[in-house]
Structure formats: C-alpha cells, structure tokens
Amino acid sequence: MQDYRMETFLTLCETMNHHAAAERLCLTQPAVTQHIRRLEERYGCRLFTYDGRRLRLTRQGEMLREFAVLEKQREVRLQERLHGGLSLRVGATKTIGEYVIAPQVAACLARPGCSLTLEVDNTAHILGRIDEGKLDFALIEGSFDRARYAWRLFRREPFVGVCGAGHPFAGRRICPEMLRSEQLFLREEGSGTRRILEEVLDAAGLGVNIFGGVATLGSFTLMTGLMAASAGITFAYEAVAVENPSLATFQVEGWETTREFNCVWLPGSGGEEAAEAFGV
C-alpha cells in the first residue's frame, strides 16, 4: 500500500500549490508541508524548490515522481487481479478516438467486469496524462519521445487532403500551386495532424502562406460542416473521410506520406498488459 505521504507528494506535483493540494486532500497546508518534509528527510534531498514565487520540482523530485506514479499504477493492477476485475484508462488522440477505435471500445464494453475510461484530446495533453499516471496507455498520431516512453506500432495511415464531396479537388491529384486559392482549416496547437502538415510543408520548402487563407478550428465537427459546404479544405488521416459521405480525399503532388499510429505507455507501468486487454 502506497505511503499516504506519497499521495500528498503526487498531488502537490499536479497542483504545484500547497493550498490547492491541501484542499484536494482535505488537509491543512501545514500538514501538506509536513508530509513533504518527512519525505525529504527519508530520501535526504530537496524535492521542491521555489523559482521566485513559483514552486518547481527538483531533479530528485522529478525522479521520485516518476517512481511514485509507476508504483501507484502497479498497486491498481494488483488490486484488480486480487478481485478479478479489469479497469482500463485509455487515452487517444482525436482522429484515433473519433474514427478508428470504435471496434475495440465496443468489445471492451461487452466484456464482463471490464470498466473503461477513454480520454480523447490532442497529443500534448494525452502524453501529459500518461506522465501524471492518469492513463494506462494511449494511442497517438503525433510524434513523441521514443526514449521516454515504451511503445509499439498500432497501424499506419495515409495522410491526405480532405475536402467536401462536391469540391473540385475530390478524388483528384493536384499540384501545390492549386492550393493558393483555398481556405485551409488548421487544428489547434498541440494537434498531431497540425504538426504533420507543418512537417510536410517544411520538407517541401513551403509554409501555410501558400494557401489563400488559414483558420484555426478546435472542433472537427465544425470543420466537417464547413468542408461539406466547400468552404475550405484540411489535411488529415484518411480514416477521417472514409466513413463520412459528405467528405472526400485528394492528393498533392510530392506530399504523399503515411504516418504511424502508435500505442505508448510508461516503461514498467503495466501499460502493455492494459493495451493487450483493450485489443491493440
């Protein structure tokens, strides 16, 4: 069973504020401070420091945080084995969560004794949730630190232009110059698909200024409606358009690329076993 002081430490790591940590744990601020002091005495090092008025983890504190997150996840898995249940906390980036993994989710929900929590967000947020120990594993479409995370390939997916089914580009292969009159819809900062488009443009020696206009939209539902009305185009994975009759795909000469969808988890966390139980 994990030391209650370690729970205080992990909560302070999340909030980086003694008052907020105390409120979340239903403790007093002096009690939070005392718990951290006892841990520092146990390990013989400072775990937090102040940069001006901002609380920060020391290098040793970061090491302890990573250890504590893994220990907490192992304890959860042990409790599940002892009681014969299965609880999965899965993360997915938006394309994968909304267009790819419905069969795995359905199979999991049909499994007796299986509890599922699925978080769908952009790559940066999902990786942060893994680091915090809030997710067992994640299926992501963006780049990630392959030295920090354990991972395996989930599948490869073509990265293509997407437009309305009635758009002049639908089903065609076009030259880059034809994009100069088009409105581009970009996903938000941190999105894996946005980063890939930026990489493709950079490799071609181009930028988003090749498009007639650029709009950043956080809602793909809104983006789909606009594209269906031929109000603009985007670039995304082919899976986005496959099941939507209002959308079509197109290719740009020299921009053909296929990218990986990967399953990632923290080494030693039991994430690989969770991913296998989920069916990926």
Wavefront OBJ file of the C-alpha trace (Angstrom):
o trace
v 0.000 0.000 0.000
v 1.454 3.359 -1.016
v 2.516 5.708 1.800
v -0.090 8.444 2.372
v 2.737 10.976 2.270
v 3.489 9.849 -1.276
v -0.114 10.618 -2.215
v 0.408 14.126 -0.837
v 3.611 14.413 -2.859
v 1.885 13.345 -6.100
v -0.982 15.741 -5.503
v 1.444 18.623 -4.933
v 3.247 17.613 -8.142
v -0.046 18.034 -10.009
v -1.147 21.300 -8.420
v 2.227 22.921 -7.686
v 0.387 24.825 -4.976
v 0.273 23.915 -1.275
v -3.172 25.446 -0.757
v -4.694 23.645 -3.757
v -3.101 20.343 -2.716
v -4.436 20.738 0.830
v -7.956 21.416 -0.463
v -7.909 18.404 -2.777
v -6.681 16.104 0.013
v -8.892 17.647 2.741
v -5.780 18.502 4.761
v -4.355 21.689 6.209
v -1.462 23.433 4.470
v 0.877 22.741 7.430
v 0.028 19.029 7.106
v 0.963 19.076 3.399
v 4.228 20.845 4.238
v 4.973 18.307 6.975
v 4.345 15.341 4.670
v 6.776 16.735 2.096
v 9.366 17.495 4.796
v 9.177 13.899 6.060
v 9.742 12.566 2.545
v 12.722 14.891 2.102
v 14.142 13.604 5.382
v 13.586 9.994 4.273
v 15.345 10.470 0.933
v 17.916 13.019 2.098
v 17.263 15.611 -0.605
v 15.067 18.546 -1.533
v 12.044 17.581 -3.624
v 10.728 21.084 -4.380
v 12.275 24.494 -4.735
v 10.994 27.979 -5.492
v 11.790 29.965 -8.617
v 10.689 33.368 -7.375
v 7.213 32.601 -6.085
v 6.726 29.608 -8.374
v 7.067 26.095 -6.963
v 9.170 23.697 -9.013
v 10.281 20.083 -8.738
v 13.993 19.480 -8.249
v 15.755 16.863 -10.346
v 15.469 14.455 -7.424
v 11.799 15.352 -7.047
v 11.178 14.513 -10.686
v 12.862 11.136 -10.206
v 10.691 10.397 -7.175
v 7.552 11.492 -9.033
v 8.236 9.048 -11.877
v 8.862 6.244 -9.377
v 5.718 7.040 -7.367
v 3.493 7.167 -10.471
v 4.667 3.712 -11.545
v 4.210 2.279 -8.042
v 0.670 3.622 -7.877
v -0.197 2.071 -11.229
v 1.263 -1.292 -10.137
v -0.855 -1.209 -6.992
v -4.016 -0.566 -9.018
v -3.218 -3.530 -11.268
v -2.570 -5.756 -8.230
v -5.920 -4.835 -6.702
v -7.658 -5.699 -9.971
v -6.005 -9.116 -10.105
v -6.922 -9.811 -6.485
v -10.588 -9.057 -7.142
v -10.839 -10.432 -10.681
v -11.845 -7.135 -12.279
v -10.340 -5.026 -15.031
v -10.286 -1.249 -15.218
v -8.752 0.385 -18.271
v -7.823 4.061 -18.538
v -7.158 4.725 -22.194
v -6.083 7.883 -23.998
v -6.426 8.579 -27.708
v -5.682 11.500 -29.938
v -8.676 12.928 -31.750
v -8.504 11.156 -35.101
v -7.951 7.764 -33.468
v -10.522 8.280 -30.730
v -13.251 9.551 -33.051
v -12.678 7.490 -36.212
v -10.572 4.384 -35.560
v -11.090 2.514 -32.267
v -14.860 2.027 -32.073
v -14.494 -1.791 -32.512
v -12.074 -2.045 -29.560
v -14.290 0.146 -27.378
v -17.371 -1.944 -28.216
v -15.555 -5.203 -27.454
v -14.283 -3.834 -24.158
v -17.731 -2.641 -23.072
v -19.177 -6.076 -23.862
v -16.606 -7.796 -21.653
v -17.989 -8.786 -18.211
v -16.287 -6.996 -15.318
v -14.477 -4.510 -17.538
v -14.585 -0.802 -16.700
v -13.383 1.663 -19.340
v -12.422 5.325 -19.176
v -11.498 6.873 -22.543
v -9.969 10.340 -22.853
v -9.758 11.923 -26.323
v -7.598 15.015 -26.751
v -4.559 16.296 -28.624
v -1.144 14.605 -28.475
v 0.446 17.025 -25.998
v -2.400 16.693 -23.490
v -2.621 12.904 -23.746
v 1.129 12.446 -23.199
v 0.887 14.716 -20.158
v -1.867 12.493 -18.746
v 0.383 9.448 -19.163
v 3.174 11.271 -17.320
v 0.777 12.032 -14.449
v -0.194 8.367 -14.185
v -3.812 9.158 -15.129
v -3.789 6.872 -18.190
v -2.572 3.290 -18.545
v -1.628 3.765 -22.184
v -2.560 5.907 -25.172
v -2.987 5.612 -28.915
v -1.437 8.669 -30.507
v -0.973 10.010 -34.006
v 1.729 12.599 -33.291
v 5.455 12.432 -32.598
v 6.678 11.562 -29.102
v 9.913 10.983 -27.183
v 10.742 7.371 -28.012
v 13.459 7.300 -25.349
v 10.983 8.257 -22.601
v 8.035 6.001 -23.490
v 7.657 2.330 -24.280
v 5.697 1.893 -27.495
v 4.638 -0.331 -30.345
v 3.107 0.298 -33.742
v -0.700 0.206 -33.830
v -1.176 0.813 -37.594
v -0.073 3.015 -40.477
v -2.440 5.519 -42.029
v -2.195 7.692 -45.193
v -2.116 11.447 -44.535
v -4.156 13.157 -47.247
v -6.020 16.268 -48.257
v -9.663 16.315 -47.146
v -12.422 18.368 -48.777
v -16.168 18.293 -49.352
v -17.528 15.547 -51.608
v -18.599 18.224 -54.111
v -15.300 20.126 -54.078
v -13.338 20.325 -57.374
v -10.382 18.569 -55.666
v -12.434 15.495 -54.614
v -10.713 12.262 -55.688
v -8.028 14.141 -57.645
v -4.274 14.520 -57.596
v -3.380 18.222 -57.751
v -0.247 20.352 -57.934
v 0.686 22.570 -54.936
v 0.023 25.762 -56.904
v -3.672 24.924 -56.982
v -3.827 25.464 -53.200
v -3.222 29.205 -53.463
v -6.917 29.981 -53.792
v -8.018 27.630 -50.987
v -9.057 28.312 -47.397
v -7.108 25.989 -45.074
v -8.586 24.744 -41.803
v -5.894 24.004 -39.228
v -6.305 22.086 -35.988
v -5.229 23.675 -32.681
v -1.640 23.921 -31.413
v -0.540 20.566 -29.979
v -2.539 18.577 -32.525
v -0.679 15.720 -34.184
v -2.262 16.350 -37.588
v -1.277 20.019 -37.495
v 2.326 19.116 -36.702
v 2.462 16.620 -39.572
v 1.159 19.173 -42.068
v 3.791 21.645 -40.849
v 6.464 18.967 -41.361
v 5.185 18.192 -44.874
v 5.188 21.884 -45.803
v 8.663 22.368 -44.355
v 10.018 19.391 -46.337
v 8.601 20.985 -49.498
v 10.180 24.348 -48.643
v 6.753 25.905 -48.148
v 4.633 27.420 -45.395
v 0.946 27.963 -44.703
v 1.195 31.176 -46.727
v 0.796 29.007 -49.825
v -2.933 28.896 -49.014
v -5.401 31.640 -49.787
v -6.414 31.836 -46.114
v -5.844 29.992 -42.848
v -8.272 29.445 -39.959
v -7.560 27.504 -36.755
v -10.539 25.469 -35.548
v -10.571 23.268 -32.440
v -13.797 21.500 -33.445
v -13.622 18.911 -36.189
v -17.421 18.772 -36.269
v -17.470 22.433 -37.294
v -14.630 21.832 -39.748
v -16.536 18.946 -41.351
v -19.626 21.082 -41.820
v -17.615 23.838 -43.462
v -15.826 21.421 -45.776
v -19.131 19.780 -46.736
v -20.227 23.236 -47.878
v -16.945 23.583 -49.855
v -15.873 26.490 -47.616
v -12.337 25.147 -47.255
v -10.039 22.139 -47.015
v -7.831 20.470 -44.436
v -5.177 17.764 -44.215
v -5.796 14.754 -42.029
v -5.685 10.983 -41.885
v -7.644 9.073 -44.482
v -9.777 7.449 -41.744
v -11.430 10.831 -41.124
v -13.101 10.803 -44.551
v -13.724 7.083 -45.080
v -16.965 6.849 -43.085
v -18.284 10.324 -43.932
v -20.145 10.583 -47.269
v -20.009 14.390 -47.120
v -16.195 14.308 -47.361
v -13.663 13.200 -49.958
v -9.887 12.950 -50.158
v -7.322 14.316 -52.588
v -3.566 14.065 -53.096
v -0.998 16.811 -53.586
v 1.964 16.001 -55.839
v 5.092 15.458 -53.772
v 3.217 15.483 -50.458
v 2.322 11.788 -50.283
v 3.017 10.470 -46.803
v 1.929 7.697 -44.486
v 2.288 8.110 -40.736
v 2.192 5.826 -37.742
v -0.469 5.434 -35.093
v 1.395 4.208 -32.015
v 0.454 2.717 -28.672
v 2.555 4.322 -25.896
v 2.930 3.861 -22.139
v 5.419 4.486 -19.356
v 8.003 1.686 -19.057
v 7.273 -0.605 -16.135
v 3.751 0.739 -15.596
v 1.803 -2.284 -16.832
v 0.632 -0.286 -19.830
v 1.491 -3.026 -22.290
v -0.762 -5.517 -20.488
v -3.572 -2.933 -20.419
v -3.171 -2.327 -24.157
v -3.381 -6.065 -24.851
v -6.547 -6.286 -22.740
v -8.012 -3.445 -24.819
v -7.165 -5.310 -28.013
v -4.398 -3.194 -29.519
l 1 2 3 4 5 6 7 8 9 10 11 12 13 14 15 16 17 18 19 20 21 22 23 24 25 26 27 28 29 30 31 32 33 34 35 36 37 38 39 40 41 42 43 44 45 46 47 48 49 50 51 52 53 54 55 56 57 58 59 60 61 62 63 64 65 66 67 68 69 70 71 72 73 74 75 76 77 78 79 80 81 82 83 84 85 86 87 88 89 90 91 92 93 94 95 96 97 98 99 100 101 102 103 104 105 106 107 108 109 110 111 112 113 114 115 116 117 118 119 120 121 122 123 124 125 126 127 128 129 130 131 132 133 134 135 136 137 138 139 140 141 142 143 144 145 146 147 148 149 150 151 152 153 154 155 156 157 158 159 160 161 162 163 164 165 166 167 168 169 170 171 172 173 174 175 176 177 178 179 180 181 182 183 184 185 186 187 188 189 190 191 192 193 194 195 196 197 198 199 200 201 202 203 204 205 206 207 208 209 210 211 212 213 214 215 216 217 218 219 220 221 222 223 224 225 226 227 228 229 230 231 232 233 234 235 236 237 238 239 240 241 242 243 244 245 246 247 248 249 250 251 252 253 254 255 256 257 258 259 260 261 262 263 264 265 266 267 268 269 270 271 272 273 274 275 276 277 278 279 280
